[in-house]
Amino acid sequence: MKTKVLKIDDKSLQIAKDYILNGEVVGFPTETVYGLGGIAYKDGAVKKIFDAKGRPQDNPLIVHVHDGYDVDKLVLVEYDYVYKLRKAFVPGPLTMVYKSKGVISPVATCGLDTVGIRVPKHEGAQRFLRAVDVPVAAPSANASKHTSPVTAMHVYEDLKGRVPLILDGGMCDGGIESTVLDVTTDTPIILRSGLITCEMIKKVVGRCEYSNNTAKDKVRAPGMKYQHYTPKCKTALFKRTEIEKAKAYYRDNAEKGLRVVYMCDDAISRNLDGSCLNLGKNANEIAHNLYDALHKAEGMADLLIAFDVNTGSDVDVGIMNRLEKACQRI
């Protein structure tokens, strides 16, 4: 299969629509990461997503719709606070997990009675979703367990020959995946942290909690169980208080002939010597740059040395969730 990468315009959107409505899969941008989408109520199309990624079959997919789509055709809303959250954060980087009405393929939900729905804010995503005008199941558009893609070329490098089309909408703004929020109980529960934080949700509805995930729990949302986001080079993750230990680790490995690169926020970078991927000064900058830096590290380094992030923002929770999964703690 030849994989085309096309800028988003009327012509490419028509091509994308033809692929989607005929049961194929298409890569497309969102404000968080690129997604790999297929029509969400067709088992065969959803299976192609799992096959292209090599994704575990018990890891459910998020369903994406445009901002004019009637989400309540797909799900049951049990609590009024959901409407307050929609008004505050939708469209945007928030996935809400509802009780499903059974319209979405059980392949996408992995047999669960719930389904995650998201309305992306990215204009390219909106144009794509309006063009196809069907619910689109879409995980991140990368090979399973690899670093999530934030450019069309990241998608191409992982999935060329596996998908027919990637819509190029530029680099994603957000940089880490959406917050996944369970809205099937009287208190909203965060299953996966992201740019919409616990504190932001509390300001709107007065309450929010984090899920107490355990190894025995069923996977109710992406990012809850499996190793994710891993670059193709060796990694080492240090605490912020371990700068001298990290420097020694850098020197020891550089002396062995390895190409070694640091990855950290601006404050840590000022205390380091050597090649460094600077993630930025605040949590939003760090989130935006994280996956792009992990991809860059693959071409620069045999070993990537990263540091914990602590900017004082609630967004740090989502960033550390990804770092802990992407890098090996030393």
C-alpha positions in Angstrom: 0.0 0.0 0.0 1.3 3.5 -0.9 0.7 6.1 1.8 -0.1 9.6 0.6 0.5 12.7 2.8 -1.7 15.6 1.7 -2.3 19.1 3.0 -5.8 19.6 4.2 -8.0 21.2 1.4 -11.2 20.4 -0.3 -9.6 17.8 -2.6 -7.8 15.9 0.1 -10.9 16.0 2.3 -13.0 14.4 -0.4 -10.3 11.7 -0.8 -10.4 11.2 3.0 -14.2 11.0 3.0 -14.1 8.3 0.3 -11.6 6.3 2.3 -13.5 6.5 5.6 -17.0 5.8 4.1 -15.5 2.7 2.4 -14.2 1.3 5.6 -10.5 2.5 5.3 -8.4 4.3 7.9 -7.0 7.8 7.6 -4.4 9.8 9.7 -5.6 13.2 10.7 -4.5 16.0 13.1 -6.0 17.2 16.3 -4.9 19.8 18.8 -3.3 17.1 21.0 -1.7 14.5 18.7 -2.4 12.9 15.3 -5.1 10.3 15.2 -5.7 7.2 13.1 -9.4 7.2 12.3 -11.9 4.7 10.9 -15.7 4.7 10.9 -16.7 3.9 14.5 -19.7 1.7 13.9 -18.1 -0.6 11.4 -16.2 -3.6 12.9 -14.0 -4.1 9.9 -12.8 -0.5 9.8 -12.0 -0.5 13.5 -10.1 -3.7 13.2 -7.9 -2.1 10.6 -7.0 0.6 13.1 -5.8 -2.1 15.6 -4.0 -4.0 12.9 -2.2 -0.9 11.5 -0.9 0.1 15.0 -0.3 -3.4 16.4 -2.5 -2.3 19.3 -3.6 -4.6 22.1 -7.2 -5.8 21.5 -8.3 -4.8 25.0 -7.3 -1.2 24.7 -10.5 0.8 23.8 -10.6 3.6 21.2 -11.9 7.2 21.6 -14.6 8.3 19.2 -14.3 11.7 17.6 -17.1 13.8 16.2 -17.5 17.4 14.9 -18.9 20.2 16.9 -22.3 20.0 15.2 -22.8 16.3 15.8 -25.5 15.1 18.3 -23.4 13.2 20.7 -26.5 12.1 22.6 -27.3 9.8 19.7 -24.4 7.7 20.8 -24.4 7.9 24.6 -26.5 8.1 27.7 -26.0 11.3 29.8 -26.8 10.4 33.4 -25.7 13.5 35.3 -26.4 17.2 34.6 -22.9 18.3 35.3 -21.9 16.8 31.9 -23.7 19.7 30.2 -21.6 22.2 32.2 -18.4 20.4 31.2 -19.5 20.4 27.5 -20.1 24.2 27.7 -16.8 24.8 29.4 -14.4 22.5 27.5 -16.0 21.2 24.3 -14.7 21.3 21.7 -11.2 20.8 23.2 -8.8 18.3 24.6 -11.4 16.5 26.8 -12.7 13.0 26.3 -15.8 12.1 28.3 -16.5 8.4 29.0 -20.3 7.7 28.9 -22.6 4.7 29.0 -22.9 3.7 25.4 -26.2 3.3 23.5 -24.6 0.5 21.5 -24.2 2.4 18.2 -20.4 2.2 18.4 -18.7 -1.0 17.3 -17.9 -3.4 20.3 -14.4 -3.7 18.6 -13.9 0.0 19.4 -15.2 -0.3 23.0 -13.5 -3.6 23.5 -16.8 -5.0 24.7 -17.3 -2.4 27.4 -20.7 -0.8 28.0 -19.0 2.6 28.0 -17.5 4.7 25.2 -15.2 7.8 25.2 -16.3 10.7 23.0 -14.2 13.7 22.1 -14.9 16.8 20.0 -11.4 18.1 18.9 -10.9 21.8 18.6 -8.3 21.7 15.8 -9.8 23.3 12.7 -8.2 20.6 10.4 -9.8 17.9 12.6 -13.1 19.7 12.4 -13.0 20.0 8.7 -12.2 16.3 8.3 -15.0 15.3 10.8 -17.5 17.5 9.1 -16.6 16.1 5.7 -17.1 12.5 6.8 -20.0 13.4 9.1 -19.8 10.0 11.0 -18.3 9.1 14.3 -14.6 8.3 13.8 -12.8 5.9 16.2 -9.2 7.1 16.5 -6.3 6.3 18.8 -3.0 8.1 18.3 -1.6 7.5 14.8 1.6 5.7 15.7 2.9 2.1 16.1 1.7 0.8 19.4 4.0 1.7 22.4 6.0 4.2 20.3 6.1 7.9 20.9 2.8 9.6 19.9 2.9 11.7 16.7 2.6 15.5 16.6 3.4 16.0 12.9 2.2 14.2 9.8 5.8 13.0 9.2 5.8 11.3 12.6 2.8 9.4 11.4 4.4 8.6 8.1 7.6 7.3 9.7 5.5 4.8 11.8 2.7 3.8 9.5 3.9 4.2 5.9 2.6 1.3 3.8 -0.1 0.5 6.5 -2.5 3.4 5.8 -3.6 5.0 2.5 -3.7 8.6 3.6 -2.4 11.1 6.2 -3.9 14.5 6.3 -1.2 17.1 7.1 -2.5 19.8 9.4 0.9 21.0 10.8 2.3 20.5 14.2 -0.2 19.8 17.0 -0.5 22.6 19.6 -1.3 20.7 22.7 1.3 18.0 22.5 -0.1 15.4 24.9 -3.3 13.4 24.5 -6.7 14.5 25.8 -7.8 14.2 29.4 -10.1 11.2 29.7 -12.9 11.7 32.2 -15.4 9.1 33.4 -18.8 10.8 33.7 -20.8 7.7 34.6 -20.8 8.5 38.3 -22.0 11.5 40.3 -18.4 12.6 40.6 -16.3 13.0 37.4 -13.2 10.8 37.6 -10.0 11.3 35.6 -8.9 8.1 34.0 -6.0 9.8 32.0 -4.6 13.2 32.8 -4.1 15.9 30.1 -4.4 19.6 29.5 -7.9 19.8 31.0 -6.9 19.4 34.7 -8.6 18.3 37.8 -8.6 21.9 39.2 -10.2 23.2 36.0 -12.9 20.6 36.2 -13.5 21.4 39.9 -14.0 25.1 39.0 -16.8 24.2 36.7 -18.7 21.4 38.6 -17.3 21.6 42.1 -15.8 18.1 42.3 -13.4 15.8 40.5 -11.2 12.8 41.5 -8.4 10.7 40.0 -9.0 7.1 39.3 -7.2 4.6 41.5 -6.1 2.3 38.7 -4.7 -1.1 39.6 -3.0 -3.7 37.5 -6.1 -6.0 37.7 -8.5 -3.3 36.4 -10.0 -3.6 33.0 -8.6 -1.0 30.6 -11.4 1.6 30.5 -9.4 4.3 28.6 -6.3 4.6 26.5 -3.0 5.1 28.4 -4.2 3.3 31.6 -2.3 0.0 31.4 0.3 -0.5 28.7 3.7 1.0 28.2 3.4 4.0 25.9 5.2 6.8 24.2 8.6 5.1 24.2 11.3 6.4 21.8 13.6 4.1 19.9 16.7 5.0 21.9 17.6 4.0 25.4 16.3 6.3 28.2 17.0 7.2 31.7 14.7 9.3 34.0 16.1 11.2 37.0 14.5 13.2 39.8 15.1 16.9 39.8 17.3 16.5 42.8 19.6 14.1 41.0 21.4 16.5 38.7 24.9 15.5 39.7 24.0 11.8 39.5 22.6 12.4 36.0 25.8 14.3 34.9 27.9 11.4 36.1 25.7 9.0 34.1 26.0 11.2 31.1 29.8 11.3 31.3 30.1 7.5 31.9 28.0 6.7 28.8 29.6 9.4 26.6 33.1 7.9 27.5 31.8 4.5 26.2 31.2 6.2 22.8 27.4 6.6 23.1 25.7 9.7 21.8 24.0 11.1 24.9 21.4 13.9 25.0 19.5 15.5 27.9 15.8 16.4 27.8 14.5 18.7 30.5 12.7 22.0 31.2 14.5 25.3 31.0 15.3 25.6 34.7 17.1 22.2 34.8 18.9 22.9 31.5 20.8 25.9 33.0 22.6 23.4 35.3 23.8 21.0 32.6 26.7 20.8 30.2 26.3 18.8 26.9 23.6 18.4 24.3 20.1 19.2 25.6 16.6 19.2 24.2 15.0 22.1 26.1 11.2 21.5 26.6 10.4 25.0 27.7 9.7 27.2 30.8 6.1 26.3 31.7 3.8 23.3 31.7 2.0 24.2 28.5 5.3 24.7 26.6 6.7 21.4 28.0 3.5 19.5 27.0 3.6 21.0 23.6 7.3 20.1 23.0 7.5 16.7 24.8 6.6 14.2 22.0 8.5 16.2 19.3 11.6 16.1 21.5 11.2 12.4 22.0 11.1 12.0 18.3 14.1 14.2 17.8 16.1 12.2 20.3 15.8 9.1 18.2 17.9 10.8 15.5 20.3 12.4 17.9 21.0 10.0 20.7 21.8 6.4 21.7 20.8 7.4 25.3 18.3 10.1 26.3 18.6 11.4 29.9 15.3 13.0 31.1 14.3 14.7 34.3 11.0 14.9 36.2 8.9 18.0 35.6 7.6 20.1 38.4 6.4 23.6 37.3 3.6 23.9 40.0 0.9 23.4 37.4 -1.8 20.7 37.5 -0.8 19.9 33.9 2.4 18.4 35.4 0.3 15.3 36.3 -0.3 14.6 32.6 3.3 15.3 31.6 4.7 13.0 34.3 2.2 10.3 33.3 3.8 10.3 29.8 7.4 10.6 31.0 7.0 7.7 33.4 5.7 5.5 30.6 8.2 6.7 28.0 11.5 6.7 30.1 13.2 4.1 32.3 13.5 5.4 35.9 17.1 5.1 37.1 
